[in-house]
Amino acid sequence: MTLEQLLMFNTVALAGSLKAASDKLHKTQPAISQSIKQLESQLDLVLFDRQGYRLTLTQEGRKLLQYAQRVLNEAQEMRQVAKHLAKGNEASITLAFEASFNLTRILPILERTQNEFPHTQIILKQEYLTGALEALNQGKADIAISAGGIEPIRSSHFELAYLFSGSLLDVASPRLLSRHPTLSHVRELVNEYQIVIQDTGTGTANIEFGVQAGQRRWYVNDFYTKRMLIQSGMGWGKLPHYLVEQALADGSLLPLELRERQNLIQLDYYVMRPPHSPLGPVAQALWENLVQLAAKQSA
């Protein structure tokens, strides 16, 4: 069978007559009739009841019309994707971002980009510590969002723009703190489990930040698991402020103020791209939108 046969089948079914289908397709009625008969022969089924004035679908015809319409829709989508790619638009782009970054602040930009380029897949690659910068360095991301303070961004060779600031703060649950009613020094928590995020890059391989000697620790690879463990009283550690705002408000988590420890870390988030590697049209549009957001934040 051919797409043209399916198109004629669909048009006649919707129009109800060969004449109406002929007017719409700019084909002669005999040509349309012959095409449908060939399709019926190939399928070994009768698609139309031809006894009345109007052509009506048989029971088998109604069922197969659904499949024909699905094929025609997919063919049309394929044509649109082909046009999209023929313009030089990318099949996919990758945005690597530091996991402590509040992604909701750029969701309108991501939505706008997806609406403008619906046939380009946007891949969001969540990374930790040096992971986003490494993904950009290795060509595994087109654009990255990372945090100064975690990575040596200002000394890097990337083109960058400041987006906004955030923070990580030490928290624990009332359940854990009930075991330490006079807690004041980080050393008092050495036998409690500190929940530690693992770096997805190699920039801090074998280096642990903010972990005292002899500290019991658990390693996790996402902040949501870390928050769950801390809220359950199974450990303590730093979490992005935006992830614990509600818990701090309702008292299910409490901020820690420990001597000889930096309890609060301020982070500046930057959007970055390689300066000498041209971006495709979709990545360029995303980059320009993020830079415009950065300019508004700095104004």
Secondary structure, 3 states (H helix, E strand, C coil): CCHHHHHHHHHHHHHCCHHHHHHHHCCCHHHHHHHHHHHHHHHCCCCEECCCCCCEECHHHHHHHHHHHHHHHHHHHHHHHHHHHHCCCCCEEEEEEECCCCHHHHHHHHHHHHHHCCCCEEEEEEECCCHHHHHHHCCCCCEEEEEECCECCCCCCCEEEEEEEEEEEEEECHHHHCCCCCCCEHHHHCCCCEEEECCCCCCCCCCCCCCCCCCCEEEECCHHHHHHHHHCCCCEEEEEHHHHHHHHHHCCCEECCCECCCCEEEEEEEEEECCCCCCCHHHHHHHHHHHHHHHHHHC
